[in-house]
């Protein structure tokens, strides 16, 4: 007997909404002085669920404003700035009211 409101992926619209709101960012940045001037090495990989429900990871050239703001709050540095070093995972989720929460874990 089929369960009402389940999509082809076996999820209800509510569960799919929570899943689709998950973003995992792998972020690293190193800045250092060298004989050629200031060198900045940065890497951002965004993890998320695509429309088929598969978890995918994509390298990003830049990060959205909410990531920059959260980095500044948690590390004192930004991704796009000339200074600072960090390495960590940022997780953003959404609750049933639509409010988002951001967690930062340094490694």
C-alpha positions in Angstrom: 0.0 0.0 0.0 1.6 3.3 -1.1 2.2 6.0 1.5 0.6 9.3 0.7 2.7 12.4 -0.3 5.9 10.4 -1.0 7.9 11.4 -4.0 9.8 9.1 -6.3 12.8 9.3 -3.9 10.7 8.0 -1.1 10.7 11.3 0.9 7.9 13.5 1.9 8.1 17.2 0.8 8.9 18.2 4.4 11.9 15.8 4.6 13.1 16.8 1.1 13.0 20.5 2.2 15.3 19.8 5.1 17.6 17.7 3.0 17.8 20.3 0.2 18.7 23.0 2.7 21.9 21.2 3.9 25.2 22.7 2.8 28.6 21.5 3.8 31.6 23.7 3.0 35.2 22.4 3.2 37.2 25.6 3.5 40.9 26.3 3.8 43.1 29.3 3.4 46.8 30.1 4.0 48.3 33.5 3.5 52.0 34.1 3.8 54.7 36.6 2.8 57.2 35.7 0.1 59.9 37.3 -1.9 57.3 38.0 -4.6 54.8 39.6 -2.2 51.8 38.3 -0.3 50.7 34.8 -1.4 47.2 33.6 -0.6 46.1 29.9 -1.2 42.4 29.2 -0.7 40.2 26.3 -1.4 36.4 25.9 -1.1 34.4 22.8 -1.8 30.6 22.9 -1.5 28.7 19.7 -0.6 24.9 19.6 -1.1 22.1 17.4 -2.3 21.1 17.7 -6.0 17.5 17.4 -7.2 18.0 13.6 -7.6 18.8 13.4 -3.9 22.5 12.5 -4.5 25.2 14.2 -2.4 27.6 16.0 -4.6 30.8 18.0 -4.0 31.8 20.9 -6.2 34.9 23.1 -6.1 34.0 26.8 -5.8 36.0 29.9 -6.9 34.2 32.1 -4.4 31.8 31.7 -1.5 28.4 33.3 -0.8 28.0 36.2 1.6 26.7 34.1 4.5 29.9 31.9 4.4 32.1 35.1 4.4 30.1 36.4 7.4 30.3 33.1 9.3 34.0 32.8 8.7 34.6 36.3 10.0 32.5 35.5 13.1 34.2 32.1 13.8 37.8 32.7 12.6 38.2 36.5 12.5 39.1 36.2 8.8 37.3 36.0 5.4 37.8 33.7 2.5 38.3 36.6 0.0 40.6 38.7 2.2 44.4 39.0 1.8 45.2 37.9 5.4 44.4 35.0 7.6 44.7 31.2 7.7 42.2 28.6 8.6 41.0 25.1 7.8 37.6 23.7 8.7 34.1 22.5 7.8 31.1 24.7 7.9 27.6 23.1 8.1 24.4 25.0 7.4 21.0 23.5 8.2 17.4 24.7 8.3 14.8 23.8 10.9 11.0 23.4 10.6 10.5 27.2 11.0 12.9 28.0 8.1 15.6 29.4 10.5 19.1 28.4 9.5 21.9 27.3 11.9 25.6 27.4 11.0 28.3 25.2 12.7 32.0 25.6 12.3 34.6 22.9 13.1 38.3 23.6 12.8 40.6 20.7 11.9 
